[in-house]
Amino acid sequence: MKKKGLPEIITDIKLTIHRIDAFIARIDNRIKTLEELSLYNIGRFNYLSKEYYKEIEINKNIIFNLLKVRVLLEILEIRLETLMILNSLKDYIYPVVKALESLRGNLGNSIEFGPLIDDIILNLSYTVHPEAQIVLKESEEVKKVLEEAEKIANEELKEKYKAPA
């Protein structure tokens, strides 16, 4: 695997963010369709209507996790761009990379986003310490970054669906 520099990693992050936005838009359209179908069938096929609502909740959960990943990628992008300007690396991106790594598990075996996020994490590991991969430790900063991403994702969901997440 060819090692990438910071500009290439930033480009990968931007492309992944764009793909996440497109995927969220597709899921959002699916949610709207399911809501219409559920309302249409509520009087005639009550069980079917309930199943549509279950799928809506599953899709909203997927959107919530993708929003958190997108927020973390945006934070990572900003920090990497700042890093390029300041040319300092120690302890600046570790918490965001670790938070992204821990959220990666929430996506399951996502064929579409899993490899992209894994590639970003791996390339950052080589960029930071070319001789060895980064061994990241859980810290308060990581938890803070995850909480911040979750808060922003909740706000976006509330704004988008006009209901508490």
N, C-alpha and C positions, 0 to 999 in steps of 0.2 A: 504494500500500500504506500502510495506516495504521501509524504508528509506535506501538509498544507500550512501556509503562513496565515497570519491574522487576517489579511484582506480576503483571502479565499474562505476562511471560516466565517467571517462576517457575511459574505455573499451567501454561503450555505444557510446561515441563520435567517437571512432575509427571505430566501426562497422557501424555507420551511414555514416561516410565518405566513407567507402568501398562500401556501398550500393549505395550512390550517384554516385560514380565513375562508378559502374556497370550500373546504370540507364542511365547515360550520354553516356556511350558506346553504349547502345541499341538505344538511340535516335539518336546518331551520325550515326549509321548504317542505321537507317530509313531515315535520311536526305540524305545520299549518294544514297540510293535506289530511293528516290523521285526525286533527281537531275537527275539521269539516265532516269527515266520515263518521266520527264518533257522534257528533251532534245530529247528523242525518239519521243514524241508526238507533238513537237512544230509545225511541218509543217502540220500534219494531223488533230490534235484535239487541236486547239489553246486554247480554253476555259479550257479544261482538264489540259493543261500545266500550265495555270495561277493558277488553283486551287492547283496544286502540289506546286507551288512557295509560295502560301499563307500558306500551311501547313509547308513548310520548314521554313518560317519566324516565325511561331508559335513555332515550335520545337526549333529554335535557341533562342527564348525568354525564353523558359523553361530551356534550357541549361544555359543561362546567369544567371537566378535566382538560379538555383541549384549550379552553380559555386560560386556565392556570399555566399550562405549558407555554402558551403564546406569551403570556405576561413574563414568565421566566426567561424566555428567549429574547424578549424585548429588553429586559434588564441586562441580560448577558451581552446583547448587541451594544447597548449604551456603554457598559463597562469595558468591553473590548475596544470600542472606538476611543474611549477615554484613555485606555491603556496604550493604544498606538500613539496618542498625543503625548502622554506623560512618560511612556516607555518604562513603566514599572509594573511588575507582575505579582509579586509576593502578596498573598492573602487577599487580593482584591477580587479575583473571580472564583476562588475556591467555593465560597458559600453558594453562589448561584449555580455553579456546575454540580455541586453535591445535591442541591435542591432539585435541579432538573433530573439528575440521576435517580433520585428517590421517587419523583413523580412519574418517571418512565415506567415504573412497575404498574401504575394505575391504568396505563393504556393497554395492558395485557400484551397480547401478541399482535399488535397492530402492524399489518403488513405495510401500510402506507406511511406511517410516521415513525415507527420504532427504529428502522434502520437509519433514517435521517438523523434522528436525535442521537442514536448510538454513535454515528459517524462524527457528529459535532463534538460529543464528549471525548471520543477517542482522539480526534485531531487536536483538541485543546490539551489533552494530556501530553501529547508529543510536543506541542508548541511550548508549553510551559517548561517541561523538563525533557529535552530530546533523548536523554540517556535512559530514562525510565518513565513508566506511567505514573501519574499522580495517585497517591493514596490519600484520599480525602477523609477527614475525620468529621463526625457529627458535632456540630457546635450550636451555640445559641444563635449565631449569625445565620446559619442554615435554617433554623426554625423560624427566625424572623423573616427571612426572605420568602419561605413557604407561606407563612401567615399573610404576608403582604400580597403575594400572588393570589391566595385564596380570597382575600378581601376584595381585590380588584375584580376578580372573576365573578364574585357574588354581586358586586355593584353592576357589572355589565349585564348579568342575567336579570337582575331586578329591573334595570332600565329597559332591557329588550322585551321582557315578558310582563312588565308592570305588576309583578307579584313577588312575594318573598321567596327566595331560593331555598 
